[in-house]
């Protein structure tokens, strides 16, 4: 018996993750639902994280010129 596993972030028409710097210059990568993300030492490390999370889907990441905020509001119970 085999099961089909749905991806956590199914491919859609827009990137699932954004990468950019915060107001203090830290590199941030986070998903658009604020459930997954982190602070990274470099742009390359942030993009490597996104590539790992999305099985190397180049369309899954957007590098933003404006500041990115890391909240992960959905990660902890209220």
PDB file of N, CA, C and O in Angstrom:
ATOM      1  N   UNK A   1       0.843  -1.163   0.000  1.00  0.00           N
ATOM      2  CA  UNK A   1       0.000   0.000   0.000  1.00  0.00           C
ATOM      3  C   UNK A   1       0.893   1.233   0.000  1.00  0.00           C
ATOM      4  O   UNK A   1       1.826   1.308   0.800  1.00  0.00           O
ATOM      5  N   UNK A   2       0.636   2.196  -0.872  1.00  0.00           N
ATOM      6  CA  UNK A   2       1.428   3.427  -0.900  1.00  0.00           C
ATOM      7  C   UNK A   2       0.511   4.625  -0.678  1.00  0.00           C
ATOM      8  O   UNK A   2      -0.679   4.595  -0.990  1.00  0.00           O
ATOM      9  N   UNK A   3       1.095   5.652  -0.141  1.00  0.00           N
ATOM     10  CA  UNK A   3       0.351   6.869   0.172  1.00  0.00           C
ATOM     11  C   UNK A   3       0.978   8.038  -0.557  1.00  0.00           C
ATOM     12  O   UNK A   3       2.198   8.107  -0.702  1.00  0.00           O
ATOM     13  N   UNK A   4       0.162   8.936  -1.007  1.00  0.00           N
ATOM     14  CA  UNK A   4       0.622  10.193  -1.578  1.00  0.00           C
ATOM     15  C   UNK A   4       0.697  11.227  -0.471  1.00  0.00           C
ATOM     16  O   UNK A   4      -0.268  11.423   0.268  1.00  0.00           O
ATOM     17  N   UNK A   5       1.837  11.889  -0.352  1.00  0.00           N
ATOM     18  CA  UNK A   5       1.999  12.920   0.666  1.00  0.00           C
ATOM     19  C   UNK A   5       1.901  14.272  -0.011  1.00  0.00           C
ATOM     20  O   UNK A   5       2.617  14.546  -0.973  1.00  0.00           O
ATOM     21  N   UNK A   6       1.026  15.107   0.485  1.00  0.00           N
ATOM     22  CA  UNK A   6       0.894  16.458  -0.051  1.00  0.00           C
ATOM     23  C   UNK A   6       2.028  17.326   0.465  1.00  0.00           C
ATOM     24  O   UNK A   6       2.366  17.248   1.646  1.00  0.00           O
ATOM     25  N   UNK A   7       2.621  18.147  -0.384  1.00  0.00           N
ATOM     26  CA  UNK A   7       3.669  19.046   0.104  1.00  0.00           C
ATOM     27  C   UNK A   7       3.073  20.086   1.044  1.00  0.00           C
ATOM     28  O   UNK A   7       1.914  20.477   0.905  1.00  0.00           O
ATOM     29  N   UNK A   8       3.867  20.520   1.987  1.00  0.00           N
ATOM     30  CA  UNK A   8       3.416  21.545   2.930  1.00  0.00           C
ATOM     31  C   UNK A   8       3.127  22.840   2.191  1.00  0.00           C
ATOM     32  O   UNK A   8       2.156  23.532   2.500  1.00  0.00           O
ATOM     33  N   UNK A   9       3.965  23.170   1.219  1.00  0.00           N
ATOM     34  CA  UNK A   9       3.799  24.385   0.434  1.00  0.00           C
ATOM     35  C   UNK A   9       3.624  23.995  -1.029  1.00  0.00           C
ATOM     36  O   UNK A   9       4.604  23.949  -1.772  1.00  0.00           O
ATOM     37  N   UNK A  10       2.399  23.716  -1.455  1.00  0.00           N
ATOM     38  CA  UNK A  10       2.205  23.323  -2.847  1.00  0.00           C
ATOM     39  C   UNK A  10       2.619  24.448  -3.787  1.00  0.00           C
ATOM     40  O   UNK A  10       2.536  25.625  -3.437  1.00  0.00           O
ATOM     41  N   UNK A  11       3.058  24.081  -4.965  1.00  0.00           N
ATOM     42  CA  UNK A  11       3.477  25.081  -5.941  1.00  0.00           C
ATOM     43  C   UNK A  11       2.271  25.905  -6.370  1.00  0.00           C
ATOM     44  O   UNK A  11       1.220  25.373  -6.725  1.00  0.00           O
ATOM     45  N   UNK A  12       2.452  27.198  -6.326  1.00  0.00           N
ATOM     46  CA  UNK A  12       1.402  28.124  -6.720  1.00  0.00           C
ATOM     47  C   UNK A  12       2.007  29.157  -7.653  1.00  0.00           C
ATOM     48  O   UNK A  12       3.178  29.055  -8.020  1.00  0.00           O
ATOM     49  N   UNK A  13       1.227  30.142  -8.036  1.00  0.00           N
ATOM     50  CA  UNK A  13       1.691  31.136  -8.987  1.00  0.00           C
ATOM     51  C   UNK A  13       2.664  32.163  -8.445  1.00  0.00           C
ATOM     52  O   UNK A  13       3.211  32.941  -9.226  1.00  0.00           O
ATOM     53  N   UNK A  14       2.903  32.202  -7.156  1.00  0.00           N
ATOM     54  CA  UNK A  14       3.839  33.176  -6.594  1.00  0.00           C
ATOM     55  C   UNK A  14       4.806  32.470  -5.648  1.00  0.00           C
ATOM     56  O   UNK A  14       4.496  31.389  -5.148  1.00  0.00           O
ATOM     57  N   UNK A  15       5.973  33.066  -5.393  1.00  0.00           N
ATOM     58  CA  UNK A  15       6.952  32.434  -4.515  1.00  0.00           C
ATOM     59  C   UNK A  15       6.390  32.194  -3.115  1.00  0.00           C
ATOM     60  O   UNK A  15       5.626  33.006  -2.593  1.00  0.00           O
ATOM     61  N   UNK A  16       6.779  31.069  -2.518  1.00  0.00           N
ATOM     62  CA  UNK A  16       6.316  30.738  -1.182  1.00  0.00           C
ATOM     63  C   UNK A  16       7.190  31.361  -0.102  1.00  0.00           C
ATOM     64  O   UNK A  16       6.737  31.544   1.028  1.00  0.00           O
ATOM     65  N   UNK A  17       8.449  31.693  -0.436  1.00  0.00           N
ATOM     66  CA  UNK A  17       9.384  32.269   0.525  1.00  0.00           C
ATOM     67  C   UNK A  17       9.899  33.605   0.044  1.00  0.00           C
ATOM     68  O   UNK A  17      10.014  33.843  -1.158  1.00  0.00           O
ATOM     69  N   UNK A  18      10.207  34.475   0.986  1.00  0.00           N
ATOM     70  CA  UNK A  18      10.876  35.731   0.677  1.00  0.00           C
ATOM     71  C   UNK A  18      12.206  35.754   1.427  1.00  0.00           C
ATOM     72  O   UNK A  18      12.333  35.212   2.526  1.00  0.00           O
ATOM     73  N   UNK A  19      13.188  36.393   0.804  1.00  0.00           N
ATOM     74  CA  UNK A  19      14.512  36.573   1.390  1.00  0.00           C
ATOM     75  C   UNK A  19      14.854  38.046   1.282  1.00  0.00           C
ATOM     76  O   UNK A  19      14.584  38.685   0.266  1.00  0.00           O
ATOM     77  N   UNK A  20      15.454  38.581   2.341  1.00  0.00           N
ATOM     78  CA  UNK A  20      15.889  39.973   2.337  1.00  0.00           C
ATOM     79  C   UNK A  20      16.538  40.292   3.668  1.00  0.00           C
ATOM     80  O   UNK A  20      16.715  39.417   4.516  1.00  0.00           O
ATOM     81  N   UNK A  21      16.885  41.542   3.838  1.00  0.00           N
ATOM     82  CA  UNK A  21      17.496  41.949   5.098  1.00  0.00           C
ATOM     83  C   UNK A  21      16.464  42.668   5.958  1.00  0.00           C
ATOM     84  O   UNK A  21      15.526  43.287   5.455  1.00  0.00           O
ATOM     85  N   UNK A  22      16.666  42.566   7.274  1.00  0.00           N
ATOM     86  CA  UNK A  22      15.802  43.319   8.176  1.00  0.00           C
ATOM     87  C   UNK A  22      16.401  44.707   8.387  1.00  0.00           C
ATOM     88  O   UNK A  22      17.415  45.039   7.772  1.00  0.00           O
ATOM     89  N   UNK A  23      15.799  45.509   9.236  1.00  0.00           N
ATOM     90  CA  UNK A  23      16.244  46.880   9.463  1.00  0.00           C
ATOM     91  C   UNK A  23      17.658  46.959  10.026  1.00  0.00           C
ATOM     92  O   UNK A  23      18.321  47.988   9.899  1.00  0.00           O
ATOM     93  N   UNK A  24      18.126  45.870  10.652  1.00  0.00           N
ATOM     94  CA  UNK A  24      19.471  45.858  11.232  1.00  0.00           C
ATOM     95  C   UNK A  24      20.502  45.193  10.330  1.00  0.00           C
ATOM     96  O   UNK A  24      21.660  45.053  10.723  1.00  0.00           O
ATOM     97  N   UNK A  25      20.105  44.781   9.127  1.00  0.00           N
ATOM     98  CA  UNK A  25      21.036  44.197   8.175  1.00  0.00           C
ATOM     99  C   UNK A  25      21.184  42.696   8.245  1.00  0.00           C
ATOM    100  O   UNK A  25      22.026  42.139   7.540  1.00  0.00           O
ATOM    101  N   UNK A  26      20.394  42.007   9.074  1.00  0.00           N
ATOM    102  CA  UNK A  26      20.432  40.541   9.143  1.00  0.00           C
ATOM    103  C   UNK A  26      19.700  39.958   7.940  1.00  0.00           C
ATOM    104  O   UNK A  26      18.692  40.507   7.496  1.00  0.00           O
ATOM    105  N   UNK A  27      20.206  38.852   7.417  1.00  0.00           N
ATOM    106  CA  UNK A  27      19.520  38.181   6.315  1.00  0.00           C
ATOM    107  C   UNK A  27      18.394  37.318   6.865  1.00  0.00           C
ATOM    108  O   UNK A  27      18.603  36.509   7.768  1.00  0.00           O
ATOM    109  N   UNK A  28      17.205  37.498   6.314  1.00  0.00           N
ATOM    110  CA  UNK A  28      15.996  36.805   6.759  1.00  0.00           C
ATOM    111  C   UNK A  28      15.443  35.987   5.599  1.00  0.00           C
ATOM    112  O   UNK A  28      15.423  36.442   4.455  1.00  0.00           O
ATOM    113  N   UNK A  29      14.997  34.777   5.908  1.00  0.00           N
ATOM    114  CA  UNK A  29      14.220  33.973   4.968  1.00  0.00           C
ATOM    115  C   UNK A  29      12.983  33.527   5.730  1.00  0.00           C
ATOM    116  O   UNK A  29      13.079  33.055   6.862  1.00  0.00           O
ATOM    117  N   UNK A  30      11.824  33.678   5.105  1.00  0.00           N
ATOM    118  CA  UNK A  30      10.577  33.239   5.752  1.00  0.00           C
ATOM    119  C   UNK A  30       9.551  32.906   4.686  1.00  0.00           C
ATOM    120  O   UNK A  30       9.586  33.424   3.570  1.00  0.00           O
ATOM    121  N   UNK A  31       8.634  32.024   5.066  1.00  0.00           N
ATOM    122  CA  UNK A  31       7.557  31.715   4.141  1.00  0.00           C
ATOM    123  C   UNK A  31       6.477  32.780   4.271  1.00  0.00           C
ATOM    124  O   UNK A  31       6.441  33.521   5.254  1.00  0.00           O
ATOM    125  N   UNK A  32       5.614  32.852   3.294  1.00  0.00           N
ATOM    126  CA  UNK A  32       4.586  33.902   3.288  1.00  0.00           C
ATOM    127  C   UNK A  32       3.513  33.701   4.353  1.00  0.00           C
ATOM    128  O   UNK A  32       2.766  34.631   4.656  1.00  0.00           O
ATOM    129  N   UNK A  33       3.426  32.509   4.922  1.00  0.00           N
ATOM    130  CA  UNK A  33       2.447  32.252   5.981  1.00  0.00           C
ATOM    131  C   UNK A  33       3.023  32.516   7.373  1.00  0.00           C
ATOM    132  O   UNK A  33       2.323  32.335   8.369  1.00  0.00           O
ATOM    133  N   UNK A  34       4.287  32.941   7.457  1.00  0.00           N
ATOM    134  CA  UNK A  34       4.966  33.203   8.735  1.00  0.00           C
ATOM    135  C   UNK A  34       5.004  31.980   9.643  1.00  0.00           C
ATOM    136  O   UNK A  34       4.854  32.095  10.859  1.00  0.00           O
ATOM    137  N   UNK A  35       5.207  30.804   9.042  1.00  0.00           N
ATOM    138  CA  UNK A  35       5.305  29.576   9.832  1.00  0.00           C
ATOM    139  C   UNK A  35       6.727  29.032   9.886  1.00  0.00           C
ATOM    140  O   UNK A  35       7.098  28.367  10.854  1.00  0.00           O
ATOM    141  N   UNK A  36       7.525  29.308   8.858  1.00  0.00           N
ATOM    142  CA  UNK A  36       8.876  28.778   8.742  1.00  0.00           C
ATOM    143  C   UNK A  36       9.809  29.910   8.359  1.00  0.00           C
ATOM    144  O   UNK A  36       9.478  30.730   7.503  1.00  0.00           O
ATOM    145  N   UNK A  37      10.972  29.957   8.989  1.00  0.00           N
ATOM    146  CA  UNK A  37      11.941  30.970   8.612  1.00  0.00           C
ATOM    147  C   UNK A  37      13.076  31.044   9.591  1.00  0.00           C
ATOM    148  O   UNK A  37      13.150  30.266  10.543  1.00  0.00           O
ATOM    149  N   UNK A  38      13.975  31.998   9.350  1.00  0.00           N
ATOM    150  CA  UNK A  38      15.110  32.159  10.239  1.00  0.00           C
ATOM    151  C   UNK A  38      15.969  33.345   9.865  1.00  0.00           C
ATOM    152  O   UNK A  38      15.726  34.033   8.873  1.00  0.00           O
ATOM    153  N   UNK A  39      16.984  33.566  10.690  1.00  0.00           N
ATOM    154  CA  UNK A  39      17.976  34.619  10.490  1.00  0.00           C
ATOM    155  C   UNK A  39      19.258  33.925  10.044  1.00  0.00           C
ATOM    156  O   UNK A  39      19.658  32.918  10.629  1.00  0.00           O
ATOM    157  N   UNK A  40      19.899  34.458   9.013  1.00  0.00           N
ATOM    158  CA  UNK A  40      21.049  33.795   8.410  1.00  0.00           C
ATOM    159  C   UNK A  40      22.235  34.736   8.304  1.00  0.00           C
ATOM    160  O   UNK A  40      22.081  35.958   8.314  1.00  0.00           O
ATOM    161  N   UNK A  41      23.416  34.153   8.202  1.00  0.00           N
ATOM    162  CA  UNK A  41      24.658  34.914   8.176  1.00  0.00           C
ATOM    163  C   UNK A  41      24.902  35.584   6.821  1.00  0.00           C
ATOM    164  O   UNK A  41      25.638  36.567   6.732  1.00  0.00           O
ATOM    165  N   UNK A  42      24.278  35.043   5.769  1.00  0.00           N
ATOM    166  CA  UNK A  42      24.487  35.602   4.437  1.00  0.00           C
ATOM    167  C   UNK A  42      23.258  35.361   3.562  1.00  0.00           C
ATOM    168  O   UNK A  42      22.369  34.578   3.897  1.00  0.00           O
ATOM    169  N   UNK A  43      23.243  36.051   2.451  1.00  0.00           N
ATOM    170  CA  UNK A  43      22.173  35.867   1.459  1.00  0.00           C
ATOM    171  C   UNK A  43      22.192  34.424   0.963  1.00  0.00           C
ATOM    172  O   UNK A  43      21.144  33.791   0.835  1.00  0.00           O
ATOM    173  N   UNK A  44      23.384  33.911   0.686  1.00  0.00           N
ATOM    174  CA  UNK A  44      23.521  32.553   0.179  1.00  0.00           C
ATOM    175  C   UNK A  44      22.980  31.526   1.169  1.00  0.00           C
ATOM    176  O   UNK A  44      22.330  30.561   0.767  1.00  0.00           O
ATOM    177  N   UNK A  45      23.243  31.726   2.463  1.00  0.00           N
ATOM    178  CA  UNK A  45      22.742  30.792   3.480  1.00  0.00           C
ATOM    179  C   UNK A  45      21.220  30.831   3.541  1.00  0.00           C
ATOM    180  O   UNK A  45      20.582  29.791   3.704  1.00  0.00           O
ATOM    181  N   UNK A  46      20.633  32.019   3.413  1.00  0.00           N
ATOM    182  CA  UNK A  46      19.174  32.148   3.430  1.00  0.00           C
ATOM    183  C   UNK A  46      18.561  31.442   2.222  1.00  0.00           C
ATOM    184  O   UNK A  46      17.550  30.753   2.354  1.00  0.00           O
ATOM    185  N   UNK A  47      19.161  31.608   1.061  1.00  0.00           N
ATOM    186  CA  UNK A  47      18.645  30.966  -0.144  1.00  0.00           C
ATOM    187  C   UNK A  47      18.853  29.452  -0.071  1.00  0.00           C
ATOM    188  O   UNK A  47      17.992  28.693  -0.516  1.00  0.00           O
ATOM    189  N   UNK A  48      19.976  29.004   0.481  1.00  0.00           N
ATOM    190  CA  UNK A  48      20.189  27.557   0.671  1.00  0.00           C
ATOM    191  C   UNK A  48      19.084  26.953   1.535  1.00  0.00           C
ATOM    192  O   UNK A  48      18.595  25.860   1.252  1.00  0.00           O
ATOM    193  N   UNK A  49      18.690  27.674   2.597  1.00  0.00           N
ATOM    194  CA  UNK A  49      17.601  27.213   3.464  1.00  0.00           C
ATOM    195  C   UNK A  49      16.305  27.058   2.665  1.00  0.00           C
ATOM    196  O   UNK A  49      15.615  26.045   2.780  1.00  0.00           O
ATOM    197  N   UNK A  50      15.982  28.067   1.859  1.00  0.00           N
ATOM    198  CA  UNK A  50      14.754  28.023   1.064  1.00  0.00           C
ATOM    199  C   UNK A  50      14.821  26.879   0.056  1.00  0.00           C
ATOM    200  O   UNK A  50      13.836  26.167  -0.141  1.00  0.00           O
ATOM    201  N   UNK A  51      15.968  26.703  -0.578  1.00  0.00           N
ATOM    202  CA  UNK A  51      16.102  25.616  -1.534  1.00  0.00           C
ATOM    203  C   UNK A  51      15.886  24.261  -0.857  1.00  0.00           C
ATOM    204  O   UNK A  51      15.238  23.382  -1.425  1.00  0.00           O
ATOM    205  N   UNK A  52      16.419  24.090   0.337  1.00  0.00           N
ATOM    206  CA  UNK A  52      16.210  22.843   1.073  1.00  0.00           C
ATOM    207  C   UNK A  52      14.729  22.647   1.393  1.00  0.00           C
ATOM    208  O   UNK A  52      14.193  21.552   1.221  1.00  0.00           O
ATOM    209  N   UNK A  53      14.076  23.702   1.855  1.00  0.00           N
ATOM    210  CA  UNK A  53      12.666  23.618   2.249  1.00  0.00           C
ATOM    211  C   UNK A  53      11.737  23.363   1.063  1.00  0.00           C
ATOM    212  O   UNK A  53      10.654  22.803   1.239  1.00  0.00           O
ATOM    213  N   UNK A  54      12.141  23.760  -0.127  1.00  0.00           N
ATOM    214  CA  UNK A  54      11.270  23.661  -1.307  1.00  0.00           C
ATOM    215  C   UNK A  54      11.772  22.647  -2.323  1.00  0.00           C
ATOM    216  O   UNK A  54      11.347  22.666  -3.479  1.00  0.00           O
ATOM    217  N   UNK A  55      12.669  21.767  -1.907  1.00  0.00           N
ATOM    218  CA  UNK A  55      13.231  20.752  -2.806  1.00  0.00           C
ATOM    219  C   UNK A  55      13.851  21.394  -4.046  1.00  0.00           C
ATOM    220  O   UNK A  55      13.662  20.908  -5.162  1.00  0.00           O
ATOM    221  N   UNK A  56      14.581  22.472  -3.851  1.00  0.00           N
ATOM    222  CA  UNK A  56      15.350  23.173  -4.891  1.00  0.00           C
ATOM    223  C   UNK A  56      14.487  23.738  -6.007  1.00  0.00           C
ATOM    224  O   UNK A  56      14.869  23.694  -7.176  1.00  0.00           O
ATOM    225  N   UNK A  57      13.331  24.267  -5.650  1.00  0.00           N
ATOM    226  CA  UNK A  57      12.447  24.899  -6.633  1.00  0.00           C
ATOM    227  C   UNK A  57      12.853  26.367  -6.767  1.00  0.00           C
ATOM    228  O   UNK A  57      12.595  27.154  -5.856  1.00  0.00           O
ATOM    229  N   UNK A  58      13.481  26.756  -7.881  1.00  0.00           N
ATOM    230  CA  UNK A  58      13.946  28.139  -8.018  1.00  0.00           C
ATOM    231  C   UNK A  58      12.822  29.164  -8.055  1.00  0.00           C
ATOM    232  O   UNK A  58      13.058  30.343  -7.787  1.00  0.00           O
ATOM    233  N   UNK A  59      11.614  28.744  -8.378  1.00  0.00           N
ATOM    234  CA  UNK A  59      10.485  29.674  -8.417  1.00  0.00           C
ATOM    235  C   UNK A  59       9.884  29.918  -7.037  1.00  0.00           C
ATOM    236  O   UNK A  59       8.956  30.716  -6.903  1.00  0.00           O
ATOM    237  N   UNK A  60      10.395  29.245  -6.013  1.00  0.00           N
ATOM    238  CA  UNK A  60       9.803  29.329  -4.678  1.00  0.00           C
ATOM    239  C   UNK A  60      10.319  30.497  -3.857  1.00  0.00           C
ATOM    240  O   UNK A  60       9.811  30.742  -2.763  1.00  0.00           O
ATOM    241  N   UNK A  61      11.313  31.224  -4.349  1.00  0.00           N
ATOM    242  CA  UNK A  61      11.919  32.294  -3.557  1.00  0.00           C
ATOM    243  C   UNK A  61      11.897  33.614  -4.313  1.00  0.00           C
ATOM    244  O   UNK A  61      12.094  33.670  -5.527  1.00  0.00           O
ATOM    245  N   UNK A  62      11.651  34.661  -3.557  1.00  0.00           N
ATOM    246  CA  UNK A  62      11.720  36.021  -4.089  1.00  0.00           C
ATOM    247  C   UNK A  62      12.626  36.815  -3.165  1.00  0.00           C
ATOM    248  O   UNK A  62      12.394  36.862  -1.957  1.00  0.00           O
ATOM    249  N   UNK A  63      13.666  37.446  -3.726  1.00  0.00           N
ATOM    250  CA  UNK A  63      14.558  38.298  -2.943  1.00  0.00           C
ATOM    251  C   UNK A  63      13.997  39.703  -3.020  1.00  0.00           C
ATOM    252  O   UNK A  63      13.847  40.264  -4.105  1.00  0.00           O
ATOM    253  N   UNK A  64      13.686  40.273  -1.854  1.00  0.00           N
ATOM    254  CA  UNK A  64      13.039  41.578  -1.784  1.00  0.00           C
ATOM    255  C   UNK A  64      14.043  42.696  -1.519  1.00  0.00           C
ATOM    256  O   UNK A  64      14.977  42.520  -0.737  1.00  0.00           O
ATOM    257  N   UNK A  65      13.855  43.838  -2.165  1.00  0.00           N
ATOM    258  CA  UNK A  65      14.745  44.976  -1.905  1.00  0.00           C
ATOM    259  C   UNK A  65      14.381  45.722  -0.617  1.00  0.00           C
ATOM    260  O   UNK A  65      15.237  46.372  -0.016  1.00  0.00           O
ATOM    261  N   UNK A  66      13.126  45.634  -0.195  1.00  0.00           N
ATOM    262  CA  UNK A  66      12.692  46.318   1.022  1.00  0.00           C
ATOM    263  C   UNK A  66      12.942  45.429   2.242  1.00  0.00           C
ATOM    264  O   UNK A  66      13.122  44.221   2.094  1.00  0.00           O
ATOM    265  N   UNK A  67      12.955  46.008   3.438  1.00  0.00           N
ATOM    266  CA  UNK A  67      13.200  45.211   4.656  1.00  0.00           C
ATOM    267  C   UNK A  67      12.187  44.078   4.829  1.00  0.00           C
ATOM    268  O   UNK A  67      11.002  44.226   4.527  1.00  0.00           O
ATOM    269  N   UNK A  68      12.684  42.955   5.320  1.00  0.00           N
ATOM    270  CA  UNK A  68      11.867  41.776   5.599  1.00  0.00           C
ATOM    271  C   UNK A  68      11.808  41.606   7.106  1.00  0.00           C
ATOM    272  O   UNK A  68      12.825  41.742   7.786  1.00  0.00           O
ATOM    273  N   UNK A  69      10.641  41.314   7.629  1.00  0.00           N
ATOM    274  CA  UNK A  69      10.468  41.119   9.065  1.00  0.00           C
ATOM    275  C   UNK A  69      10.233  39.647   9.350  1.00  0.00           C
ATOM    276  O   UNK A  69       9.510  38.973   8.617  1.00  0.00           O
ATOM    277  N   UNK A  70      10.846  39.152  10.417  1.00  0.00           N
ATOM    278  CA  UNK A  70      10.655  37.771  10.837  1.00  0.00           C
ATOM    279  C   UNK A  70       9.775  37.773  12.068  1.00  0.00           C
ATOM    280  O   UNK A  70      10.197  38.215  13.136  1.00  0.00           O
ATOM    281  N   UNK A  71       8.551  37.281  11.928  1.00  0.00           N
ATOM    282  CA  UNK A  71       7.637  37.237  13.072  1.00  0.00           C
ATOM    283  C   UNK A  71       7.303  35.826  13.476  1.00  0.00           C
ATOM    284  O   UNK A  71       7.214  35.531  14.668  1.00  0.00           O
ATOM    285  N   UNK A  72       7.113  34.935  12.507  1.00  0.00           N
ATOM    286  CA  UNK A  72       6.731  33.550  12.771  1.00  0.00           C
ATOM    287  C   UNK A  72       5.553  33.482  13.743  1.00  0.00           C
ATOM    288  O   UNK A  72       5.532  32.660  14.659  1.00  0.00           O
ATOM    289  N   UNK A  73       4.593  34.345  13.530  1.00  0.00           N
ATOM    290  CA  UNK A  73       3.433  34.460  14.410  1.00  0.00           C
ATOM    291  C   UNK A  73       2.653  33.168  14.544  1.00  0.00           C
ATOM    292  O   UNK A  73       2.096  32.891  15.606  1.00  0.00           O
ATOM    293  N   UNK A  74       2.602  32.382  13.499  1.00  0.00           N
ATOM    294  CA  UNK A  74       1.829  31.147  13.550  1.00  0.00           C
ATOM    295  C   UNK A  74       2.571  29.988  14.184  1.00  0.00           C
ATOM    296  O   UNK A  74       1.993  28.914  14.349  1.00  0.00           O
ATOM    297  N   UNK A  75       3.840  30.169  14.549  1.00  0.00           N
ATOM    298  CA  UNK A  75       4.636  29.062  15.057  1.00  0.00           C
ATOM    299  C   UNK A  75       4.349  28.723  16.523  1.00  0.00           C
ATOM    300  O   UNK A  75       4.537  27.579  16.936  1.00  0.00           O
ATOM    301  N   UNK A  76       3.906  29.679  17.293  1.00  0.00           N
ATOM    302  CA  UNK A  76       3.667  29.452  18.722  1.00  0.00           C
ATOM    303  C   UNK A  76       2.198  29.640  19.059  1.00  0.00           C
ATOM    304  O   UNK A  76       1.535  30.495  18.472  1.00  0.00           O
ATOM    305  N   UNK A  77       1.681  28.860  19.991  1.00  0.00           N
ATOM    306  CA  UNK A  77       0.297  29.074  20.401  1.00  0.00           C
ATOM    307  C   UNK A  77       0.123  30.421  21.066  1.00  0.00           C
ATOM    308  O   UNK A  77       1.040  30.921  21.717  1.00  0.00           O
ATOM    309  N   UNK A  78      -1.043  31.007  20.906  1.00  0.00           N
ATOM    310  CA  UNK A  78      -1.316  32.337  21.470  1.00  0.00           C
ATOM    311  C   UNK A  78      -1.475  32.279  22.967  1.00  0.00           C
ATOM    312  O   UNK A  78      -1.709  33.307  23.603  1.00  0.00           O
TER     313      UNK A  78
END
